[in-house]
């Protein structure tokens, strides 16, 4: 199982996330192995910078990112495969959410 995990470095107010394997730390997630950590970090930093530059509130950030995800799925994935991709995405997102009572 893989999940997004906060790492110690942050960019501004938004925590940096990375994908981790919860069963065996030595097996990379297949999707992540195609891209270097540097490439992922660079793009993530650019996205965070845009949101912070515009002082985007969390709810608007989530709405924008959700719209981007929807657009990517609808324009880049065959209609027959979309439900499987969406289900996998939802499961990965759900698995990455911590049951943090602080907020």
N, C-alpha and C positions, 0 to 999 in steps of 0.2 A: 504494500500500500504506500502511496506517496501523499505528501501533504505540503502545503506552503507553510513556511516557518519563518518567524521574525529572526533576523540576525542582528548582531550587536551594532553594526553600522547603521546610521539612518541618513536620509537625505532630507534636510529641513524637518518638517513636522510629520512626514510620512515614513513609516518604518520600511526598511528594505526587506524584501521577502525572497526566499529561495525554496526550491523544491527539494524535499528530502524523502528518502526511502525509509519508512518506519520499521521495516522488517530486517533489512540487511543494508547497512550504509555503504557497502561496497558495490552494489548493483545500481548503475545509473538509470534514471528514468529514460526510456527510449526517446521521447520527444526532446528532452533537454540535451541529449548526447549529440544531436546534430549541430548544436550551436555552442560556441565558446562562452564561458562565464563572462568574459570581457564584453562580448557582443550583447548578451542579455543585460548586463549591468548598465552598459551605455544607453540602451534603449529605455530601460526602466528609469534611469536618471533623467533622460529627456522628457519622458511622460510626466514624471513627478514635477520637474521644473515648470512645465507648462501649467499644470494644475496649481502649483504654489504661486507662480507669477501672477495668475489671475485670481488669487485668493479664493479658490473654488471651495465651497463648503462640501462636507462629506456627502450629503445627500445628492448634490448635483454631480459630484465626481462619480458616485456609484451609477447614477442615471446615464452619464456620458459613457462610462466604460461598458455598461450593459448595452447601450445602443451600438457601440463599436463591435461588441461580441455578436449581437444579433445580425449586424450588417455583414460581418465576416462569414458567419455561418450561412446566411442566405445567398451570398455572392460567390462563395468559394467551395461549398460542399454540395454534392449532389442531393437533391431532395430526398431520395430514399435513405441516405445515410445521416441526414440531419437529426432524427430522433435519437439515434445511438450516440452521436457526438454530444448532443445537449444533455442526455442522461449522464454520460461520462463526466462532462464538465460540472454538472450539478453535484454529482457524487464527490468529485475532487474538491470542489468548493466547500461542501458540507464537511468533509473530513478535515479541512484546513482550519475550520472555525473552532477556536478554543472556547470552553465554557467559563469565560472570565467574568466574574461577578463585579469587577471594578467599574464597569460602565453600565 
